[in-house]
Amino acid sequence: MADITLAASFTEYAARKMEDHHAQIARCAGLLSDEYLWFRPNERSNSVANLLLHLRGNISQWVLTGLAGQMFHRERQAEFDARGPMPRERVVGPLAEAVEAVCGVIRGLDAAELARVRTIQAYRVTGIAAVMHVVEHFAFHTGQIVTTTKWLLNVDLSLYDENGHRRDGRTDDVP
């Protein structure tokens, strides 16, 4: 019983964090003009649009293919090489669809699937390691997108007030 509760608690938390991060990304993408969505300060940096393409590829490869066994063809380097212009919905929409599908898969994982070892992107990992990788990777790039948006637009995107409480009033167990 403890394994079932632990697995369900972990997968729900992981999916909620993915949804929260995606909400921040969508918020930023909605504020950015098409020009700023593709803006690169230099050739060693990625645009927000590149990061959206990259996140879709990463979560699809690791969760939809790696954990759920669904077919997904990824050209990782193309995610970074794209320069636009490309219609906004071709980068924003597919990420939203992938996040929804990924969260569904994550929520459906039981203790046995979290413990099972598989090979994803040439790494031998457990299901729990794959979920942790995806959430951590998604959070990292969310921070980059938020920071880029703040730099470009000089806007306050904080989710928390000066006391560390959520501005949206949410008080449940997923900070």
C-alpha positions as CSV (number, residue, x, y, z in Angstrom):
1,M,0.0,0.0,0.0
2,A,2.8,2.4,0.8
3,D,4.3,1.9,-2.7
4,I,1.0,2.7,-4.3
5,T,0.6,5.9,-2.2
6,L,4.2,7.0,-2.7
7,A,4.0,6.4,-6.5
8,A,0.7,8.2,-6.8
9,S,2.0,11.1,-4.7
10,F,5.2,11.4,-6.7
11,T,3.5,11.2,-10.1
12,E,0.8,13.7,-9.2
13,Y,3.4,16.1,-7.9
14,A,5.6,15.7,-11.0
15,A,2.7,16.3,-13.4
16,R,1.5,19.3,-11.4
17,K,5.0,20.8,-11.6
18,M,5.1,20.3,-15.3
19,E,1.8,22.0,-15.7
20,D,2.9,24.9,-13.5
21,H,6.1,25.3,-15.5
22,H,4.2,25.1,-18.8
23,A,1.8,27.8,-17.5
24,Q,4.8,30.1,-16.9
25,I,6.1,29.3,-20.4
26,A,2.8,30.0,-22.0
27,R,2.4,33.2,-20.1
28,C,5.8,34.4,-21.4
29,A,5.2,33.3,-24.9
30,G,1.9,35.2,-24.9
31,L,3.7,38.4,-23.9
32,L,6.5,38.2,-26.5
33,S,6.1,39.5,-30.0
34,D,7.0,37.2,-32.8
35,E,10.3,39.1,-33.2
36,Y,11.1,38.6,-29.5
37,L,10.0,35.0,-29.6
38,W,12.8,34.3,-32.1
39,F,15.3,36.9,-30.7
40,R,18.9,35.6,-30.0
41,P,21.4,37.9,-28.3
42,N,24.2,35.9,-30.0
43,E,24.8,32.7,-31.9
44,R,25.6,30.8,-28.7
45,S,22.2,31.5,-27.2
46,N,18.8,30.1,-28.0
47,S,15.7,32.0,-28.6
48,V,12.5,31.3,-26.6
49,A,11.1,29.7,-29.7
50,N,14.1,27.3,-29.9
51,L,13.6,26.4,-26.2
52,L,9.9,25.6,-26.9
53,L,10.8,23.3,-29.8
54,H,13.5,21.7,-27.6
55,L,11.2,21.1,-24.7
56,R,8.6,19.5,-26.9
57,G,11.3,17.2,-28.3
58,N,12.8,16.3,-25.0
59,I,9.6,15.5,-23.1
60,S,8.2,13.6,-26.1
61,Q,11.3,11.5,-26.4
62,W,11.7,10.8,-22.7
63,V,8.1,10.3,-21.7
64,L,5.9,9.6,-24.7
65,T,8.5,7.3,-26.4
66,G,10.7,6.3,-23.5
67,L,8.0,5.6,-20.9
68,A,4.8,5.1,-22.9
69,G,6.3,3.4,-26.0
70,Q,4.7,5.8,-28.4
71,M,6.3,6.7,-31.7
72,F,8.0,10.1,-32.0
73,H,10.6,11.1,-34.4
74,R,13.0,13.8,-33.0
75,E,15.7,15.8,-34.8
76,R,17.3,17.3,-31.7
77,Q,19.7,19.6,-33.5
78,A,16.9,21.1,-35.6
79,E,15.3,22.3,-32.4
80,F,18.3,24.6,-31.9
81,D,19.0,25.4,-35.6
82,A,15.5,26.8,-36.3
83,R,15.6,30.6,-36.9
84,G,12.0,31.4,-37.8
85,P,10.0,33.1,-38.6
86,M,7.5,30.4,-38.0
87,P,3.9,30.8,-37.1
88,R,3.7,31.2,-33.3
89,E,1.2,28.3,-33.1
90,R,3.7,25.9,-34.6
91,V,5.9,26.3,-31.6
92,V,3.4,27.1,-28.8
93,G,0.6,24.6,-29.7
94,P,2.7,21.4,-30.1
95,L,4.4,22.0,-26.7
96,A,1.0,22.5,-25.0
97,E,-0.2,19.2,-26.6
98,A,2.9,17.4,-25.6
99,V,2.7,18.6,-22.0
100,E,-0.9,17.4,-21.7
101,A,0.0,14.0,-23.1
102,V,3.2,13.7,-20.9
103,C,1.3,14.6,-17.7
104,G,-1.3,11.9,-18.6
105,V,1.5,9.4,-19.0
106,I,3.2,10.4,-15.8
107,R,0.0,10.3,-13.8
108,G,-0.6,6.8,-15.1
109,L,2.7,5.3,-13.9
110,D,2.6,2.9,-11.0
111,A,5.3,1.8,-8.7
112,A,6.4,-1.1,-11.0
113,E,6.7,1.3,-14.0
114,L,8.6,3.8,-11.9
115,A,11.1,1.1,-10.9
116,R,11.5,-0.5,-14.4
117,V,14.7,0.2,-16.2
118,R,14.7,1.2,-19.8
119,T,17.0,2.9,-22.3
120,I,16.2,6.5,-23.3
121,Q,18.5,8.6,-25.4
122,A,21.2,6.1,-24.8
123,Y,20.9,6.3,-21.0
124,R,19.8,3.3,-18.9
125,V,17.3,4.8,-16.4
126,T,14.4,3.9,-14.2
127,G,11.0,5.4,-14.8
128,I,11.4,7.6,-11.7
129,A,14.8,8.8,-13.0
130,A,13.2,9.6,-16.4
131,V,10.4,11.6,-14.8
132,M,12.9,13.5,-12.6
133,H,15.0,14.3,-15.6
134,V,12.0,15.6,-17.5
135,V,10.7,17.8,-14.6
136,E,14.2,19.1,-13.8
137,H,15.0,19.8,-17.5
138,F,11.7,21.5,-18.0
139,A,12.2,23.7,-14.9
140,F,15.6,24.7,-16.0
141,H,14.5,26.0,-19.4
142,T,11.4,27.6,-17.9
143,G,13.7,29.7,-15.8
144,Q,15.6,30.7,-18.9
145,I,12.4,31.7,-20.7
146,V,11.2,33.7,-17.7
147,T,14.5,35.5,-17.4
148,T,14.6,36.2,-21.1
149,T,11.1,37.6,-21.0
150,K,12.0,39.8,-18.0
151,W,15.1,41.1,-19.8
152,L,13.2,41.8,-23.1
153,L,10.0,43.3,-21.6
154,N,10.9,44.6,-18.1
155,V,7.9,42.8,-16.6
156,D,7.3,41.3,-13.2
157,L,6.6,37.6,-13.7
158,S,6.9,36.5,-10.1
159,L,4.5,33.8,-8.9
160,Y,5.1,34.7,-5.3
161,D,4.6,37.9,-3.2
162,E,7.2,39.4,-0.8
163,N,6.2,36.8,1.9
164,G,6.8,33.9,-0.4
165,H,3.1,33.2,-0.9
166,R,1.6,32.4,-4.3
167,R,0.0,35.3,-6.0
168,D,-2.7,33.1,-7.5
169,G,-3.9,32.2,-4.0
170,R,-3.2,28.5,-4.4
171,T,-2.4,27.0,-1.0
172,D,-2.4,23.3,-1.7
173,D,0.6,21.0,-1.3
174,V,2.3,21.9,-4.6
175,P,4.1,25.2,-4.0
